[in-house]
Amino acid sequence: MINSINKNIFQIKETPIMEVANYGRNFTKETGKEVYPAWFGEGNISTDKLIYNKTINALKAGETFYTYQNGIPEVREEISKYMNQMFDVKTSPFQHSIVNGGMLGIKICCEIVLEKGDEVVIVGPVWPNIRSSVVLREAVINEVSLDFDKTWTLDLNKLLNAITNKTKLVFINSPNNPTGWMLNSSEQQIILDHVREKNCWLLADEVYHRIVYQGNASSSFLSLSEPEDKLLVINSSSKSFNMTGWRVGWITHPEYLGEHIAKLIQISTTGVPEFIQKGFIEALKNHEFLVKEVMKNLHVSRDFVYNKMKHWTKLKINKPESAFYLFFKANDARDSISFCKNLIKKTQVGLAPGVAFGKTGDNFLRLCFAADVKFLENILNRLEEEFN
Ligand SMILES: Cc1ncc(COP(=O)(O)O)c(C=O)c1O
């Protein structure tokens, strides 16, 4: 009977991150021992009251009804102001649609662009759910891998050669999860020019654009774009505002796509609840203060973890320029899933296996350092014996 469901569902695998996390949960159930989690991409600081107070007020005011699919006018206005200021552009509110999380934004963009057999060029390693969104459309992935030596780099020629007349979509996540690698503006210009020449779509996942350790934000393809470009940019409240559980993201898109995105929102979530949008507007209005707080903590955490781990002998590590992960090469982690499971048994620390992020990822492990120093000290003490 199960054979009669959409066969593409079987092509989507449970991510190895979930596999390890489920193993850890079972380990706790069976042994009663806690597992210290550094496997998922979120911090342990909850949302600021500036944000949730607005949501509480909206709920009290009875704003609990169906609402505009692409977002209430006020939120689209505020997103447009934020993006224009951040990236020195002149977008209109109609170029932004709020969605229930960056993930849904990616899925909707894949639905908008991709048909069976289309070719998608992806720069990896990359967050696994992106691949699944492509696979569900029965599109074909051509992955171009970053190179790792002392740091992560992209061989631009390799990418440009991969983007041909057959390419329908190019997917780039910069700042990058899991590596912390980032494109600079001149690289973005070269890629955008090439994409224009090949007349394909560019889907830029910029959800970590504020999680940078120098400056205020990463450079964006948006800053270089013209209104006629086939450019879709994904963003999210999750990482910059500690709002992972709220499920708020947005797509920046050509204005003519708004009505089509609205249809896809209608048949998925029908829109982000109005009371959630009200809280998010407050996040955007106070972004400077809120992001400063987030980054103050992340600076401390990154330096703490990196300065300890860089001396460890059984791994190779780079200092991430962005995002909140250490993605390190571990000498003994040839099969990163089994390695992570064993690590749980030995140290009670949960890391994400590198293979989850693509073919370049095995041999690597991802540690999310978006946590307070006390928590990080505990996990590093546990990991040191294994890696030093
Ligand atoms: C690279 C990347 N893109 C998109 C997302 C989706 O974020 P959200 O759906 O929480 O907005 C994530 C979340 O971890 C991510 O790491």
The ligand as a Tripos MOL2 file, in Angstrom:
@<TRIPOS>MOLECULE
LIG
   16    16     1     0     0
SMALL
NO_CHARGES

@<TRIPOS>ATOM
      1 C1         21.0830   27.6560    5.2700 C.3       1 LIG1
      2 C2         19.7180   27.7030    5.8490 C.ar      1 LIG1
      3 N1         18.7150   28.1340    5.0860 N.ar      1 LIG1
      4 C3         17.4640   28.2060    5.5440 C.ar      1 LIG1
      5 C4         17.1770   27.8320    6.8320 C.ar      1 LIG1
      6 C5         15.7360   27.9020    7.2690 C.3       1 LIG1
      7 O1         15.5160   28.7210    8.3480 O.3       1 LIG1
      8 P1         14.0480   28.9200    8.9320 P.3       1 LIG1
      9 O2         13.1350   27.9970    8.2230 O.co2     1 LIG1
     10 O3         14.1480   28.6590   10.3930 O.co2     1 LIG1
     11 O4         13.7040   30.3560    8.6300 O.co2     1 LIG1
     12 C6         18.1860   27.3510    7.6650 C.ar      1 LIG1
     13 C7         17.8980   26.8740    9.0180 C.2       1 LIG1
     14 O5         18.6850   26.2780    9.7050 O.2       1 LIG1
     15 C8         19.5010   27.2930    7.1610 C.ar      1 LIG1
     16 O6         20.5180   26.8720    7.9150 O.3       1 LIG1
@<TRIPOS>BOND
     1     1     2 1
     2     2     3 ar
     3     2    15 ar
     4     3     4 ar
     5     4     5 ar
     6     5     6 1
     7     5    12 ar
     8     6     7 1
     9     7     8 1
    10     8     9 2
    11     8    10 1
    12     8    11 1
    13    12    13 1
    14    12    15 ar
    15    13    14 2
    16    15    16 1
@<TRIPOS>SUBSTRUCTURE
     1 LIG1         1 GROUP 0 **** ****
